[in-house]
Amino acid sequence: MALGNYSQAINNYNHVVSSKASDKKDVATAKMAECLLKMGQTSEAKDTYKQLIEKFPKSEYVPKARKLLQQI
């Protein structure tokens, strides 16, 4: 993501989310939404932020996701 290769970053984050052993699924979901926003895919980013809120309601990323949902 830091290199601007958002498509590859999304693929990497998807691997984290689909991994049964990962405890970073909320982080990966938030980062995927961020990548989607940077790629101009607002609708997909909104859906991903909503998934974050639904699946990980106690995540530290939820307040930011809620705020961004109101802004986009």
CNS distance restraints for C-alpha pairs under 8 A (distance, minus, plus):
assign (resid   1 and name CA) (resid   5 and name CA) 5.58 0.50 0.50
assign (resid   1 and name CA) (resid   6 and name CA) 5.38 0.50 0.50
assign (resid   1 and name CA) (resid   8 and name CA) 7.76 0.50 0.50
assign (resid   1 and name CA) (resid   9 and name CA) 5.20 0.50 0.50
assign (resid   1 and name CA) (resid  35 and name CA) 7.25 0.50 0.50
assign (resid   5 and name CA) (resid   9 and name CA) 6.26 0.50 0.50
assign (resid   6 and name CA) (resid  10 and name CA) 6.06 0.50 0.50
assign (resid   6 and name CA) (resid  35 and name CA) 5.44 0.50 0.50
assign (resid   6 and name CA) (resid  36 and name CA) 7.56 0.50 0.50
assign (resid   6 and name CA) (resid  38 and name CA) 7.83 0.50 0.50
assign (resid   6 and name CA) (resid  39 and name CA) 7.16 0.50 0.50
assign (resid   7 and name CA) (resid  11 and name CA) 6.42 0.50 0.50
assign (resid   7 and name CA) (resid  35 and name CA) 7.78 0.50 0.50
assign (resid   8 and name CA) (resid  12 and name CA) 6.28 0.50 0.50
assign (resid   9 and name CA) (resid  13 and name CA) 6.13 0.50 0.50
assign (resid   9 and name CA) (resid  32 and name CA) 7.51 0.50 0.50
assign (resid   9 and name CA) (resid  35 and name CA) 7.54 0.50 0.50
assign (resid  10 and name CA) (resid  14 and name CA) 6.04 0.50 0.50
assign (resid  10 and name CA) (resid  31 and name CA) 7.92 0.50 0.50
assign (resid  10 and name CA) (resid  32 and name CA) 5.35 0.50 0.50
assign (resid  10 and name CA) (resid  35 and name CA) 6.88 0.50 0.50
assign (resid  11 and name CA) (resid  15 and name CA) 6.50 0.50 0.50
assign (resid  12 and name CA) (resid  16 and name CA) 6.68 0.50 0.50
assign (resid  13 and name CA) (resid  17 and name CA) 6.27 0.50 0.50
assign (resid  13 and name CA) (resid  28 and name CA) 4.95 0.50 0.50
assign (resid  13 and name CA) (resid  29 and name CA) 6.99 0.50 0.50
assign (resid  13 and name CA) (resid  31 and name CA) 7.37 0.50 0.50
assign (resid  13 and name CA) (resid  32 and name CA) 6.35 0.50 0.50
assign (resid  14 and name CA) (resid  18 and name CA) 6.07 0.50 0.50
assign (resid  14 and name CA) (resid  28 and name CA) 7.33 0.50 0.50
assign (resid  14 and name CA) (resid  29 and name CA) 7.91 0.50 0.50
assign (resid  14 and name CA) (resid  32 and name CA) 7.89 0.50 0.50
assign (resid  15 and name CA) (resid  19 and name CA) 6.07 0.50 0.50
assign (resid  16 and name CA) (resid  22 and name CA) 6.23 0.50 0.50
assign (resid  16 and name CA) (resid  24 and name CA) 7.09 0.50 0.50
assign (resid  16 and name CA) (resid  25 and name CA) 6.14 0.50 0.50
assign (resid  16 and name CA) (resid  28 and name CA) 6.47 0.50 0.50
assign (resid  17 and name CA) (resid  22 and name CA) 7.24 0.50 0.50
assign (resid  17 and name CA) (resid  24 and name CA) 7.62 0.50 0.50
assign (resid  17 and name CA) (resid  25 and name CA) 4.76 0.50 0.50
assign (resid  17 and name CA) (resid  26 and name CA) 7.86 0.50 0.50
assign (resid  17 and name CA) (resid  28 and name CA) 6.39 0.50 0.50
assign (resid  17 and name CA) (resid  29 and name CA) 6.97 0.50 0.50
assign (resid  24 and name CA) (resid  28 and name CA) 6.26 0.50 0.50
assign (resid  25 and name CA) (resid  29 and name CA) 6.05 0.50 0.50
assign (resid  26 and name CA) (resid  30 and name CA) 6.19 0.50 0.50
assign (resid  26 and name CA) (resid  52 and name CA) 6.38 0.50 0.50
assign (resid  26 and name CA) (resid  56 and name CA) 6.26 0.50 0.50
assign (resid  26 and name CA) (resid  59 and name CA) 6.56 0.50 0.50
assign (resid  26 and name CA) (resid  61 and name CA) 7.37 0.50 0.50
assign (resid  27 and name CA) (resid  31 and name CA) 6.17 0.50 0.50
assign (resid  27 and name CA) (resid  61 and name CA) 7.35 0.50 0.50
assign (resid  28 and name CA) (resid  32 and name CA) 6.05 0.50 0.50
assign (resid  29 and name CA) (resid  33 and name CA) 6.35 0.50 0.50
assign (resid  29 and name CA) (resid  48 and name CA) 6.79 0.50 0.50
assign (resid  29 and name CA) (resid  49 and name CA) 7.54 0.50 0.50
assign (resid  29 and name CA) (resid  51 and name CA) 7.98 0.50 0.50
assign (resid  29 and name CA) (resid  52 and name CA) 6.15 0.50 0.50
assign (resid  30 and name CA) (resid  34 and name CA) 6.31 0.50 0.50
assign (resid  30 and name CA) (resid  48 and name CA) 7.57 0.50 0.50
assign (resid  30 and name CA) (resid  49 and name CA) 6.70 0.50 0.50
assign (resid  30 and name CA) (resid  52 and name CA) 6.78 0.50 0.50
assign (resid  30 and name CA) (resid  61 and name CA) 6.78 0.50 0.50
assign (resid  30 and name CA) (resid  65 and name CA) 7.57 0.50 0.50
assign (resid  31 and name CA) (resid  35 and name CA) 6.19 0.50 0.50
assign (resid  32 and name CA) (resid  36 and name CA) 6.20 0.50 0.50
assign (resid  32 and name CA) (resid  45 and name CA) 7.70 0.50 0.50
assign (resid  32 and name CA) (resid  48 and name CA) 7.38 0.50 0.50
assign (resid  33 and name CA) (resid  37 and name CA) 6.25 0.50 0.50
assign (resid  33 and name CA) (resid  44 and name CA) 7.52 0.50 0.50
assign (resid  33 and name CA) (resid  45 and name CA) 4.53 0.50 0.50
assign (resid  33 and name CA) (resid  46 and name CA) 7.32 0.50 0.50
assign (resid  33 and name CA) (resid  48 and name CA) 5.45 0.50 0.50
assign (resid  33 and name CA) (resid  49 and name CA) 6.09 0.50 0.50
assign (resid  34 and name CA) (resid  38 and name CA) 6.32 0.50 0.50
assign (resid  34 and name CA) (resid  45 and name CA) 7.00 0.50 0.50
assign (resid  35 and name CA) (resid  39 and name CA) 6.20 0.50 0.50
assign (resid  35 and name CA) (resid  45 and name CA) 8.00 0.50 0.50
assign (resid  36 and name CA) (resid  40 and name CA) 6.32 0.50 0.50
assign (resid  36 and name CA) (resid  41 and name CA) 5.12 0.50 0.50
assign (resid  36 and name CA) (resid  42 and name CA) 6.75 0.50 0.50
assign (resid  36 and name CA) (resid  44 and name CA) 6.63 0.50 0.50
assign (resid  36 and name CA) (resid  45 and name CA) 5.21 0.50 0.50
assign (resid  37 and name CA) (resid  41 and name CA) 5.51 0.50 0.50
assign (resid  37 and name CA) (resid  42 and name CA) 5.47 0.50 0.50
assign (resid  37 and name CA) (resid  45 and name CA) 5.69 0.50 0.50
assign (resid  41 and name CA) (resid  45 and name CA) 6.18 0.50 0.50
assign (resid  42 and name CA) (resid  46 and name CA) 6.15 0.50 0.50
assign (resid  42 and name CA) (resid  72 and name CA) 7.26 0.50 0.50
assign (resid  43 and name CA) (resid  47 and name CA) 6.35 0.50 0.50
assign (resid  44 and name CA) (resid  48 and name CA) 6.15 0.50 0.50
assign (resid  45 and name CA) (resid  49 and name CA) 6.15 0.50 0.50
assign (resid  46 and name CA) (resid  50 and name CA) 6.18 0.50 0.50
assign (resid  46 and name CA) (resid  69 and name CA) 6.28 0.50 0.50
assign (resid  46 and name CA) (resid  72 and name CA) 7.77 0.50 0.50
assign (resid  47 and name CA) (resid  51 and name CA) 6.23 0.50 0.50
assign (resid  48 and name CA) (resid  52 and name CA) 6.25 0.50 0.50
assign (resid  49 and name CA) (resid  53 and name CA) 6.36 0.50 0.50
assign (resid  49 and name CA) (resid  65 and name CA) 5.56 0.50 0.50
assign (resid  49 and name CA) (resid  66 and name CA) 7.65 0.50 0.50
assign (resid  49 and name CA) (resid  69 and name CA) 7.25 0.50 0.50
assign (resid  50 and name CA) (resid  54 and name CA) 6.19 0.50 0.50
assign (resid  50 and name CA) (resid  65 and name CA) 7.76 0.50 0.50
assign (resid  51 and name CA) (resid  55 and name CA) 5.83 0.50 0.50
assign (resid  51 and name CA) (resid  56 and name CA) 7.97 0.50 0.50
assign (resid  52 and name CA) (resid  56 and name CA) 5.51 0.50 0.50
assign (resid  52 and name CA) (resid  57 and name CA) 7.30 0.50 0.50
assign (resid  52 and name CA) (resid  62 and name CA) 6.92 0.50 0.50
assign (resid  52 and name CA) (resid  65 and name CA) 7.69 0.50 0.50
assign (resid  53 and name CA) (resid  57 and name CA) 5.04 0.50 0.50
assign (resid  53 and name CA) (resid  59 and name CA) 7.99 0.50 0.50
assign (resid  53 and name CA) (resid  62 and name CA) 5.62 0.50 0.50
assign (resid  53 and name CA) (resid  65 and name CA) 7.31 0.50 0.50
assign (resid  53 and name CA) (resid  66 and name CA) 7.79 0.50 0.50
assign (resid  56 and name CA) (resid  62 and name CA) 7.67 0.50 0.50
assign (resid  57 and name CA) (resid  62 and name CA) 6.55 0.50 0.50
assign (resid  58 and name CA) (resid  62 and name CA) 7.23 0.50 0.50
assign (resid  61 and name CA) (resid  65 and name CA) 6.21 0.50 0.50
assign (resid  62 and name CA) (resid  66 and name CA) 6.11 0.50 0.50
assign (resid  63 and name CA) (resid  67 and name CA) 6.24 0.50 0.50
assign (resid  64 and name CA) (resid  68 and name CA) 6.11 0.50 0.50
assign (resid  65 and name CA) (resid  69 and name CA) 6.09 0.50 0.50
assign (resid  66 and name CA) (resid  70 and name CA) 6.50 0.50 0.50
assign (resid  67 and name CA) (resid  71 and name CA) 6.55 0.50 0.50
assign (resid  68 and name CA) (resid  72 and name CA) 6.12 0.50 0.50
